Amino acid sequence: MERIVVTADVGCEENRAAELLADKLGSSPFSAIILMVSPRADFENLADVFSNRFPTAQVIGCSTAGEICHDGYAENRMLALGLPQTHFSCRVQMVSNVDDADYSNVSTLMLRNKADLEKEHPDWENEFNFLLIDGLSQCEDKFVSALSMALGSVPLFGGSSADGVEFTKTKLLHQGTWHENAAVLMQVRTLCGISVFKTDHLIPTEKRMVVTKANPEERTVSEINAAPAAKEYARLLGKDPEQLSTFTFAAHPVVVKVGGTHHVRAIQRISENGDLIFFSAIDEGLVLTLADPMDMSDHLEKEMAKLSKKRAPDIVLACDCILRRLEAQEKQKSHVLSQILSDNRVFGFSTYGEQYNSMHVNQTLTGVAIYPPEAGE
């Protein structure tokens, strides 16, 4: 069966890589194109090529912490995903200076775009929102929370742009220009069936801790249970504080309970003074619970099976936390996870954080499964 959503990927080191990527994507009239790009890419050339080659499409994109392509987990690649006009209609807004954005204007434009999409395709019933936001802005929580009223019943998912494991500078693409400290929000109406999802492989334990000193603006925690944060976290794990690493944080995350559901608050790193720096919102008085991971491959296989229970997706566009990739590497699960992702047509990138409706989360896989229209649609 011919695929509806068109995808292509090339290595960053290939000769005329941007032109080759555009060639592979083809000439279908696209409503939108999403580029997910290794930090090693030639960003300016890529933007120029796609602006010239696809002048009527809305081309958006971001830098990544790794890619997910036809072979599963990959690195140093440039990915393109095209949503054809025959099945998709899209509206895009770029929000600059996301740390000082006028959220009322963003919400107003969202509502206007939604109404326009409904008028264009009243017989298309399915909608979703896709967000790309600077993963170093520390504004993801505030941004998605502010949009909650404008979302209504339309689901949102997305990912925080990344910079490999450097955590230095990330990039977001809109209208041929790469931006920092920005967000790109795409609203999609489609003839296809969709299922927006969020999943993680973590089980809360009985070990709890309270944040007793924090700087919410910088997402740092200085004290847990009135003790130095890193030392107390290590004590609860039964580990030497000197042995804490990115892999430790990936294998032993903490979660918070919101509305009866646990959401991950992942630790990014330890500062020089022993503070814990988090990937998402943190504050004094917050109760954190240590979580234990399930087997990653068993869990992913079951979650993918749920998405294919009635019929197989045409594609799954996914945002996968960098910590999941690091955990897979540490546990030598990368190959088996790649096979599962490939078998289930997952295409996307590794992020510095994930968004799901009005929540910013970590160590999570979020995405949308897109299905061929039912017969007669």
Residue pairs with C-beta under 8 A, 6 or more apart in sequence:
1 372
3 314
3 315
4 84
4 86
4 87
4 192
4 314
4 315
4 370
4 372
5 81
5 82
5 83
5 84
5 314
5 315
5 317
5 370
6 25
6 26
6 28
6 30
6 81
6 82
6 84
7 25
7 69
7 70
7 79
7 80
7 81
7 82
7 315
7 347
8 21
8 24
8 25
8 26
8 79
8 80
9 21
9 24
9 67
9 69
9 70
9 74
9 77
9 78
9 79
9 80
10 17
10 20
10 21
10 24
10 77
10 78
11 17
11 76
11 77
11 78
12 38
12 40
12 41
12 42
12 76
12 77
12 78
13 40
13 76
14 20
17 41
17 42
17 46
17 78
18 42
18 45
18 46
18 48
18 49
18 50
18 78
19 49
21 46
21 49
21 78
21 80
22 49
22 50
22 53
22 54
22 80
24 80
25 33
25 80
25 82
26 82
28 82
28 84
29 56
29 57
29 84
29 85
29 86
30 54
30 56
30 57
30 82
30 83
30 84
30 85
31 57
31 58
31 83
31 84
31 85
31 88
31 89
31 90
32 57
32 58
32 59
32 60
32 82
32 83
32 88
32 90
32 92
32 186
32 188
33 50
33 54
33 57
33 58
33 59
33 60
33 61
33 80
33 81
33 82
33 83
34 60
34 61
34 80
34 81
34 83
34 130
34 186
34 317
35 46
35 50
35 59
35 60
35 61
35 62
35 78
35 79
35 80
35 173
36 61
36 62
36 64
36 67
36 78
36 79
36 80
36 81
36 348
36 349
37 43
37 46
37 61
37 62
37 63
37 64
37 78
37 79
37 171
38 63
38 64
38 66
38 67
38 75
38 76
38 77
38 78
38 164
39 63
39 64
39 162
39 163
39 164
39 166
40 76
41 63
41 78
43 63
43 171
43 173
43 178
44 178
46 78
47 59
47 173
47 176
47 177
47 178
48 176
50 59
50 80
50 176
51 59
51 175
51 176
57 82
58 90
58 91
58 92
58 186
59 173
59 175
59 176
60 92
60 132
60 172
60 173
60 174
60 184
60 186
61 132
61 172
61 173
62 132
62 159
62 161
62 162
62 170
62 171
62 172
62 173
62 184
62 349
63 161
63 162
63 163
63 170
63 171
63 172
64 161
64 162
64 164
64 349
64 350
64 351
65 162
65 163
65 164
65 165
65 322
65 325
65 349
65 350
65 351
65 352
66 73
66 74
66 75
66 162
66 164
66 322
66 325
66 349
66 350
67 73
67 74
67 75
67 77
67 78
67 79
67 348
67 349
67 350
68 74
68 318
68 320
68 341
68 346
68 347
68 348
68 349
68 350
69 77
69 79
69 347
70 342
70 347
71 338
71 342
72 337
72 338
72 339
72 340
72 341
72 342
72 346
73 325
73 328
73 334
73 337
73 338
73 341
73 350
79 347
79 348
79 349
81 315
81 317
81 347
83 90
83 188
83 190
86 191
87 190
87 191
87 192
87 373
88 188
88 189
88 190
88 191
88 192
89 117
89 120
89 121
89 124
89 188
89 189
89 190
90 186
90 187
90 188
90 189
91 113
91 116
91 117
91 186
91 187
92 174
92 184
92 185
92 186
92 187
93 106
93 109
93 110
93 113
93 184
93 185
94 172
94 174
94 175
94 179
94 182
94 183
94 184
94 185
95 101
95 106
95 143
95 182
95 183
95 184
95 185
96 179
96 181
96 182
97 181
97 182
98 133
98 134
98 137
98 139
98 143
98 181
98 182
98 183
99 137
99 138
99 139
99 181
101 139
101 143
101 183
103 143
103 146
103 147
106 146
106 147
106 150
106 185
107 146
107 147
107 149
107 150
108 150
110 129
110 147
110 150
110 151
110 185
110 187
111 150
113 187
114 127
114 152
114 154
114 187
117 127
117 187
117 189
118 189
120 189
121 189
121 191
124 189
124 190
124 191
126 189
126 190
126 191
126 192
126 193
126 194
127 154
127 187
127 188
127 189
127 190
128 154
128 155
128 156
128 157
128 188
128 190
128 194
128 196
128 368
129 151
129 154
129 155
129 156
129 157
129 158
129 185
129 186
129 187
129 188
130 156
130 157
130 158
130 185
130 186
130 188
130 317
130 368
131 143
131 144
131 156
131 157
131 158
131 159
131 183
131 184
131 185
131 186
131 355
132 158
132 159
132 161
132 172
132 183
132 184
133 139
133 140
133 143
133 158
133 159
133 160
133 161
133 172
133 182
133 183
133 184
133 355
134 160
134 161
134 170
134 172
134 180
134 181
134 182
134 183
135 159
135 160
135 161
135 162
135 163
135 170
135 351
135 352
135 353
136 163
136 167
136 168
136 169
136 170
136 352
137 181
137 182
137 183
138 217
138 218
138 219
139 183
140 160
140 280
140 353
140 355
140 360
141 280
141 281
141 360
143 183
143 360
144 156
144 355
144 357
144 358
144 359
144 360
145 358
147 156
147 185
147 358
148 357
148 358
151 357
151 358
154 187
155 196
155 357
155 368
156 196
156 355
156 356
156 357
156 358
157 196
157 197
157 198
157 319
157 354
157 355
157 356
157 357
157 366
157 367
157 368
158 319
158 354
158 355
158 366
159 319
159 320
159 348
159 349
159 351
159 352
159 353
159 354
159 355
159 366
160 170
160 351
160 352
160 353
160 354
160 355
160 360
161 170
161 171
161 172
161 351
161 352
162 170
162 322
162 349
162 350
162 351
162 352
163 169
163 170
165 246
165 322
167 268
167 269
167 352
169 180
170 180
170 352
171 178
171 179
171 180
172 178
172 179
172 180
172 182
172 183
172 184
173 179
173 184
174 182
174 184
190 370
191 373
191 377
192 314
192 370
192 371
192 372
192 373
193 370
193 371
193 372
193 373
193 374
194 368
194 369
194 370
194 371
195 307
195 313
195 368
195 369
195 371
196 356
196 366
196 367
196 368
197 303
197 307
197 366
197 367
197 368
197 369
198 354
198 356
198 361
198 364
198 365
198 366
199 299
199 303
199 364
199 365
199 366
200 264
200 361
200 363
200 364
200 365
201 293
201 294
201 295
201 296
201 299
201 300
202 253
202 255
202 262
202 264
202 291
202 292
202 293
202 294
202 363
203 291
203 292
203 293
203 294
204 255
204 257
204 262
204 289
204 290
204 291
205 289
205 290
205 291
205 292
207 236
207 289
207 290
208 287
208 288
208 289
208 290
209 224
209 225
209 232
209 233
209 236
209 254
209 287
209 288
209 289
209 290
210 224
210 225
210 285
210 286
210 287
210 288
211 221
211 223
211 224
211 282
211 283
211 284
211 285
211 286
211 287
211 288
212 223
212 224
212 225
212 226
212 284
213 221
213 222
213 223
213 229
213 284
214 220
214 221
214 222
214 223
214 282
214 283
214 284
214 286
215 222
216 281
216 282
216 283
216 284
218 277
219 268
219 277
219 278
219 279
219 280
219 281
219 282
220 271
220 275
220 276
220 277
220 278
220 282
221 229
221 275
221 276
221 278
221 282
222 228
222 229
222 274
222 275
223 229
223 232
224 232
224 233
224 276
224 288
225 232
227 235
228 274
229 274
229 275
229 276
230 241
230 244
230 270
230 274
230 275
230 276
231 241
231 274
233 244
233 267
233 276
234 240
234 241
234 243
234 244
236 290
237 248
237 252
237 290
239 248
241 274
244 270
246 269
246 323
246 326
247 326
247 327
247 330
249 266
249 267
249 268
249 269
249 323
250 266
250 323
250 324
250 326
250 327
250 330
250 363
251 293
251 327
251 330
251 331
252 290
252 291
252 292
253 264
253 265
253 266
253 267
253 290
253 291
253 323
253 362
253 363
254 264
254 265
254 266
254 267
254 288
254 289
254 290
254 291
255 262
255 263
255 264
255 265
255 288
255 289
255 291
256 262
256 263
256 265
256 286
256 287
256 288
256 289
257 263
257 287
257 289
258 359
262 289
262 291
263 359
263 361
264 291
264 361
264 362
264 363
264 364
265 278
265 279
265 280
265 281
265 282
265 286
265 288
265 362
266 278
266 279
266 280
266 321
266 323
266 362
266 363
267 276
267 277
267 278
267 279
268 277
268 278
268 279
269 277
270 276
270 277
271 277
279 323
279 352
279 353
279 362
280 353
280 360
280 361
280 362
281 360
293 327
296 324
296 327
296 328
296 331
296 333
296 337
297 333
297 336
297 337
297 340
300 337
300 340
300 341
300 365
301 340
303 365
304 316
304 340
304 343
304 344
304 346
307 313
307 316
307 344
307 369
308 344
311 371
311 372
312 345
312 371
313 344
313 345
313 369
313 370
313 371
314 345
314 370
314 371
314 372
315 345
315 346
315 347
315 369
315 370
316 344
316 345
316 346
316 347
316 348
316 367
316 368
316 369
316 370
317 347
317 348
317 367
317 368
317 370
318 341
318 346
318 347
318 348
318 365
318 366
318 367
319 348
319 349
319 351
319 354
319 355
319 365
319 366
319 367
320 348
320 349
320 350
320 351
320 354
320 365
321 350
321 351
321 352
321 353
321 354
321 362
321 363
321 364
321 365
322 350
322 351
322 352
323 362
323 363
324 350
324 363
324 364
324 365
325 334
325 350
327 333
328 334
328 337
346 367
348 367
353 360
353 361
353 362
354 360
354 361
354 362
354 364
354 365
354 366
355 361
355 366
356 364
356 366
